[in-house]
């Protein structure tokens, strides 16, 4: 459990890379805070809608689902409600159904620690996945298409034919990130995800600029790719922004944090330099890997 100062620091880091509308409040003495979250809803026929609501840190998935049903489907309140569930969907296709007692705002805040993003999707658990063909086959009266619309339609048909080779099933993540792209967010001048990436890039460039030598000498910092396949086979490496004064012990600690292993004792791990001839060298805790790389002969 985080203490108040640590939680405040995490929230401040979150707010620096988000639009003001999605900024989180300061935690009170009970470590409670609130903020605006964006949710998506997949209706029958795989039409995706979106709503933004204010959520408290102690609000559970069950509480949020009840509010979202009223927002997305107010006509359903007087009828028998289907079984809805809240899913977390990531751009790489990974998805997870949240438990009723989980707290969405805390789940979202943990994305910052894991350096990843996602979207919350409300979906009927019993809803069948319909193919796009079953939707477009329904008869309808259409006006004559313009040249531009015909061109766009042909482009969509080509894309659908290319995608049909992988099967008829339309993945939830693909639908969520294609039907409602980032540019569909209209509550502000820019969408939050694009702004977040831009601010991260600006923050990275600013930090890199601090590493530049003012007297025209060599740089005092930069990025370093550290391979950690032994920690997670699905994520073979992480790229760290380091100074030439960052020691191996600090790099090991940061790598463990990047892989979500904060509670693991860093003394059980070490940083190994692998040369082109296959030889290995274990760095001492006080050695600086970026400095070694900058002074390392390219032939080795």
ABEGO torsion letter per residue (X at the ends): XBBAAAAAAAAAAAAAABBAAABBBBBBAAGBBBBBBBBBBBBBGGBBBBBBBBBBAABBAAAAAAAAAAAABAAAAABBBBBBBBBBBBAAGBBBBBBAABBAAAAAAAAAAAGBBBBBBBBBAABBBBBAAAAAABBBBBBBBBAAAAAAAAAAAAAAAAAAAAEABBBAAAAAAAABBAAABAABABBAAAAAAAAAAAAAAAAAAAABBAAGBBBABEBBBBBAAAABAABABBBBBBBAABBAAAAAAAAAAAAGAAABBAAABBBBBBBAAGBBBBBBAABBAAAAAAABBAAX
